[in-house]
Structure formats: C-alpha cells, structure tokens
Amino acid sequence: MHRIRVLRQTAPADSNVVQLGLRLRGGTGQ
C-alpha cells in the first residue's frame, strides 16, 4: 500500500488512469 501512496504523490491522476487501464485490459483479456 506504500507504493500507491508514492504513486499518488508523484502523479495521482496518472497513477489512477494507469491502474484503471491495466485493470480493464486484464479484465477484458486484451
């Protein structure tokens, strides 16, 4: 959970978008 805090401090919007994109990609299988 510490990594998430660091990512949020560096780029909250970017980290969230990247995480969401990765989750969507993994869920869809693409």
Contacts in CASP RR format, 6 or more apart in sequence:
PFRMAT RR
TARGET T0000
AUTHOR 0000-0000-0000
METHOD contacts of the structure
MODEL  1
MHRIRVLRQTAPADSNVVQLGLRLRGGTGQ
4 15 0 8 1.000
7 15 0 8 1.000
8 15 0 8 1.000
END
